[in-house]
Amino acid sequence: MKNTLLAVAAIVAALTAAGCAKKPTGDALARIKARGEIVVATEGIWSPWTFHDEADNLVGFDVEVARAIAEKLGVTVTFAETEWDGIFAGLDSGRYDITCNGVEVTDERAEKYDFSDPYGYIHTALIVRADTTDIADFADLNGKTTANSLGSTYAMQAERYGANVQTIDTLEETLQLVEHDRVDATLNADVSFFDYMRVHPQKPFKIVAISDDAAQVAIPLRKGEDTATLREAINAALAELAADGTLSAISERYFKADITN
């Protein structure tokens, strides 16, 4: 009994210590430069933002943007692939320095994170099966079922319109649910859907509505004085990459359009 109590106490102590682990302290940019590396969280499953090519190399718009920023900062980049909700948990704990993953700026996120200047602008598309007749606008989602990544902007938008959201990991899996009538619709970035249809032109989907306002895509950082100089450095890098045409060229390569303006 005594040994059992000691074992339990040891487990509790270990869990408590893990839960109280401190976030990195000191200036974030100085830490990154000191180790010569910036750790960037990304999903690796959302084409054309971040995905694996036929040779299994991690590629995509956000992958190249992150590499270009790292070069401007004078450091190497290490990508940490994780699920969408794991990205923010890793940012909070300090496991990742930043994320490049098509993150849209929202009021809710801005309360918790400081964002870089935007480097992309996208619209939300409402996607349904081609033979769908009872969904023609976002308001028609009330009482319907959609599929989207847990905690994503699109899941939150669907819920605000009264939809029941079924969580799923990838755009391809989401569209499979729509195709087989397991959900009624999905919301996603218009450019991501256009890229999917370019690869799968025979698929039975259509866009019935697109948001009027463009959402801003930016890089979230933990709030606090320790990330202020990192944010300034990232903004300076983005400004240089925009001025010399690098961002536009990357966008054209992956989206066949310039989403950076």
Backbone torsions as a table, in degrees:
resi	resn	phi	psi	omega
1	MET	NA	-42.6	-179.8
2	LYS	-63.0	-44.0	179.8
3	ASN	-62.7	-37.5	178.8
4	THR	-63.5	-43.9	179.5
5	LEU	-64.2	-38.9	178.3
6	LEU	-65.1	-39.0	179.8
7	ALA	-65.1	-43.4	177.7
8	VAL	-61.3	-43.9	179.9
9	ALA	-61.7	-39.5	179.8
10	ALA	-65.0	-40.7	179.2
11	ILE	-64.7	-45.0	179.4
12	VAL	-60.7	-42.6	179.9
13	ALA	-62.9	-40.5	-179.5
14	ALA	-66.5	-42.8	178.7
15	LEU	-64.4	-39.5	179.2
16	THR	-64.1	-43.0	179.5
17	ALA	-63.5	-40.2	179.4
18	ALA	-65.9	-40.2	-178.8
19	GLY	-69.5	-25.7	-178.5
20	CYS	-97.7	11.4	-179.7
21	ALA	-57.3	134.4	-175.3
22	LYS	-80.2	145.8	172.7
23	LYS	-71.7	159.8	178.4
24	PRO	-56.9	141.5	179.1
25	THR	-112.5	165.5	-178.1
26	GLY	86.7	177.6	-175.6
27	ASP	-69.9	126.4	-175.6
28	ALA	-64.3	-42.8	-179.6
29	LEU	-64.2	-40.6	178.9
30	ALA	-62.6	-40.3	178.2
31	ARG	-62.1	-44.5	-178.8
32	ILE	-62.7	-45.5	-179.7
33	LYS	-67.3	-34.8	-179.3
34	ALA	-65.1	-39.2	179.8
35	ARG	-91.1	-8.2	176.7
36	GLY	70.6	25.6	-173.6
37	GLU	-153.2	139.7	171.4
38	ILE	-117.0	130.7	-178.5
39	VAL	-96.9	120.8	-174.1
40	VAL	-116.4	121.6	177.5
41	ALA	-83.5	140.0	178.5
42	THR	-158.4	158.5	-176.6
43	GLU	-79.8	-43.6	-177.8
44	GLY	78.2	11.5	-176.9
45	ILE	-135.4	17.3	-174.6
46	TRP	-125.7	86.3	179.5
47	SER	-72.9	141.2	2.0
48	PRO	-96.7	18.2	-178.3
49	TRP	-74.2	-50.7	-176.4
50	THR	-157.7	113.4	-174.0
51	PHE	-160.1	176.7	179.2
52	HIS	-106.9	133.0	179.8
53	ASP	-81.6	-173.2	-175.6
54	GLU	-63.7	-23.9	178.1
55	ALA	-92.4	8.8	179.1
56	ASP	69.2	21.4	174.0
57	ASN	-83.4	139.9	176.1
58	LEU	-74.7	120.8	-177.0
59	VAL	-138.1	179.6	175.6
60	GLY	130.8	167.2	-179.5
61	PHE	-55.2	-52.7	-177.1
62	ASP	-69.1	-30.3	177.9
63	VAL	-64.3	-44.5	-179.5
64	GLU	-72.0	-35.2	176.3
65	VAL	-62.2	-44.4	179.8
66	ALA	-62.7	-41.7	178.9
67	ARG	-63.6	-39.9	-180.0
68	ALA	-66.8	-38.4	177.1
69	ILE	-64.7	-45.2	179.9
70	ALA	-59.4	-40.5	178.7
71	GLU	-62.3	-41.1	177.5
72	LYS	-64.3	-33.9	179.3
73	LEU	-79.1	-11.9	179.9
74	GLY	78.7	28.6	-179.9
75	VAL	-132.9	167.1	173.5
76	THR	-85.3	165.5	179.0
77	VAL	-119.3	135.9	173.6
78	THR	-118.5	124.3	-179.7
79	PHE	-94.0	133.5	175.7
80	ALA	-112.4	110.5	-178.1
81	GLU	-85.9	131.3	-176.9
82	THR	-154.9	165.7	176.9
83	GLU	-70.2	161.3	-173.7
84	TRP	-53.7	-50.7	-177.5
85	ASP	-69.6	-22.4	177.1
86	GLY	-72.7	-22.6	179.4
87	ILE	-59.7	-49.2	-174.4
88	PHE	-74.9	-33.9	175.5
89	ALA	-62.9	-38.6	178.5
90	GLY	-70.2	-34.9	174.9
91	LEU	-64.8	-44.2	-178.1
92	ASP	-60.7	-39.9	-176.2
93	SER	-83.7	-11.8	-177.8
94	GLY	87.8	7.9	178.8
95	ARG	-67.3	-33.6	176.9
96	TYR	-116.6	147.1	177.8
97	ASP	-79.2	-46.5	179.7
98	ILE	-147.4	177.0	168.7
99	THR	-132.3	141.8	168.7
100	CYS	-121.2	103.3	-173.2
101	ASN	-158.7	41.7	178.4
102	GLY	58.5	36.4	-176.7
103	VAL	-76.2	121.8	178.7
104	GLU	-85.3	143.6	177.4
105	VAL	-79.8	123.1	175.4
106	THR	-128.5	161.2	178.5
107	ASP	-59.8	-41.2	-179.0
108	GLU	-63.4	-43.7	-179.5
109	ARG	-70.5	-34.9	-179.0
110	ALA	-66.6	-21.7	175.8
111	GLU	-69.6	-26.8	-174.9
112	LYS	-106.9	-27.4	-175.5
113	TYR	-126.4	152.1	169.0
114	ASP	-93.3	133.1	-176.9
115	PHE	-105.9	148.6	171.0
116	SER	-70.6	174.8	169.8
117	ASP	-62.3	149.0	-179.5
118	PRO	-66.8	144.5	176.0
119	TYR	-123.4	7.2	177.1
120	GLY	-159.1	155.1	-179.4
121	TYR	-137.3	123.6	-176.1
122	ILE	-135.9	161.8	177.1
123	HIS	-113.7	152.7	177.8
124	THR	-89.5	128.5	178.8
125	ALA	-106.9	139.1	174.2
126	LEU	-97.9	114.7	-170.8
127	ILE	-113.2	132.4	179.6
128	VAL	-137.6	173.1	172.6
129	ARG	-63.8	150.7	-177.0
130	ALA	-62.1	-25.8	-178.0
131	ASP	-95.5	8.9	-179.6
132	THR	-72.2	134.8	-179.5
133	THR	-123.0	-13.4	-174.7
134	ASP	-100.3	6.1	174.3
135	ILE	-128.3	112.0	-178.7
136	ALA	-124.2	-10.7	-179.3
137	ASP	-154.0	170.7	-178.7
138	PHE	-60.7	-34.8	-178.9
139	ALA	-63.0	-24.1	-179.2
140	ASP	-74.9	-3.4	179.0
141	LEU	-75.8	-13.6	-179.5
142	ASN	-57.2	119.0	-179.9
143	GLY	85.6	-6.2	178.6
144	LYS	-89.1	174.0	177.8
145	THR	-116.2	128.8	177.1
146	THR	-118.4	167.7	175.9
147	ALA	-125.0	132.0	178.2
148	ASN	-161.1	165.0	178.9
149	SER	-65.8	142.2	178.7
150	LEU	-59.4	127.0	176.6
151	GLY	78.7	3.9	-179.4
152	SER	-76.4	160.4	175.9
153	THR	-56.0	-39.5	-175.4
154	TYR	-69.9	-36.7	176.2
155	ALA	-63.7	-42.3	179.9
156	MET	-66.3	-38.6	177.9
157	GLN	-64.3	-44.6	-179.9
158	ALA	-60.7	-41.3	179.0
159	GLU	-64.2	-38.3	178.8
160	ARG	-64.4	-27.7	177.4
161	TYR	-86.6	3.8	175.5
162	GLY	92.5	13.1	-179.9
163	ALA	-84.6	154.9	170.1
164	ASN	-92.2	123.6	-173.4
165	VAL	-101.7	125.1	172.3
166	GLN	-97.7	123.5	-175.5
167	THR	-82.9	142.1	-178.0
168	ILE	-148.7	163.1	-172.6
169	ASP	-88.3	-47.1	-170.7
170	THR	-119.6	159.6	176.7
171	LEU	-62.4	-39.8	-179.5
172	GLU	-62.9	-43.2	177.8
173	GLU	-64.7	-38.7	178.5
174	THR	-60.5	-47.9	-178.1
175	LEU	-68.4	-28.4	174.8
176	GLN	-63.7	-39.1	178.1
177	LEU	-64.9	-39.8	177.5
178	VAL	-65.8	-44.9	-177.5
179	GLU	-59.7	-38.4	-175.7
180	HIS	-97.3	19.0	174.6
181	ASP	60.0	27.6	176.6
182	ARG	-87.1	-20.6	169.4
183	VAL	-136.9	165.5	-175.1
184	ASP	-87.3	-30.0	-173.0
185	ALA	-166.1	174.3	170.8
186	THR	-147.6	155.2	174.2
187	LEU	-113.3	139.7	177.9
188	ASN	-161.9	172.8	177.5
189	ALA	-64.1	133.8	-178.9
190	ASP	-57.4	-40.5	-177.7
191	VAL	-66.9	-32.8	177.8
192	SER	-67.7	-40.3	178.2
193	PHE	-66.7	-41.6	178.7
194	PHE	-60.9	-39.1	178.4
195	ASP	-65.8	-41.0	178.2
196	TYR	-61.9	-44.5	-178.2
197	MET	-70.2	-26.0	175.7
198	ARG	-64.2	-36.8	179.8
199	VAL	-84.1	-30.6	-177.3
200	HIS	-125.4	64.6	-174.0
201	PRO	-65.2	-17.4	-177.5
202	GLN	-85.4	-7.1	-175.3
203	LYS	-69.9	143.6	-172.1
204	PRO	-87.9	67.7	-179.6
205	PHE	-126.1	161.4	173.1
206	LYS	-151.2	155.0	172.6
207	ILE	-96.0	127.2	-179.7
208	VAL	-105.1	-14.9	178.4
209	ALA	-159.4	147.7	176.1
210	ILE	-132.8	137.4	-178.7
211	SER	-60.4	144.5	180.0
212	ASP	-70.9	-44.1	-176.2
213	ASP	-90.3	142.0	177.3
214	ALA	-83.0	135.0	175.3
215	ALA	-84.2	147.5	179.0
216	GLN	-91.9	131.5	175.2
217	VAL	-101.0	128.0	-176.9
218	ALA	-149.1	178.8	-178.0
219	ILE	-103.8	117.8	178.1
220	PRO	-83.2	141.2	174.9
221	LEU	-129.6	153.9	175.2
222	ARG	-58.0	140.1	176.0
223	LYS	-69.7	146.2	177.1
224	GLY	139.6	159.4	-178.1
225	GLU	-64.2	-26.6	-176.0
226	ASP	-68.9	-19.0	-179.5
227	THR	-102.7	-0.6	-175.8
228	ALA	-61.0	-47.4	-178.3
229	THR	-69.8	-32.5	176.5
230	LEU	-64.3	-44.0	178.3
231	ARG	-61.1	-42.8	178.6
232	GLU	-62.1	-41.4	-179.5
233	ALA	-67.0	-39.4	178.0
234	ILE	-66.0	-42.3	178.2
235	ASN	-62.2	-40.1	178.0
236	ALA	-63.7	-41.1	179.0
237	ALA	-64.9	-44.4	178.8
238	LEU	-62.3	-39.1	179.1
239	ALA	-63.4	-42.2	179.0
240	GLU	-67.0	-40.7	-179.4
241	LEU	-68.1	-30.7	176.1
242	ALA	-74.2	-42.5	-176.4
243	ALA	-65.6	-37.0	-177.7
244	ASP	-90.6	4.1	175.0
245	GLY	86.7	2.4	-177.9
246	THR	-63.7	-46.3	-178.7
247	LEU	-61.4	-43.6	179.7
248	SER	-62.1	-41.7	-179.2
249	ALA	-64.6	-42.1	177.7
250	ILE	-62.5	-43.3	-179.7
251	SER	-62.4	-45.1	-179.9
252	GLU	-61.9	-35.7	-178.3
253	ARG	-65.5	-37.9	-174.9
254	TYR	-101.4	-30.2	-177.9
255	PHE	-107.8	-8.6	-174.1
256	LYS	58.6	26.5	178.7
257	ALA	-163.7	159.6	179.3
258	ASP	-96.9	104.1	179.6
259	ILE	-94.4	5.5	-174.1
260	THR	-90.3	-3.4	178.8
261	ASN	-116.4	NA	NA
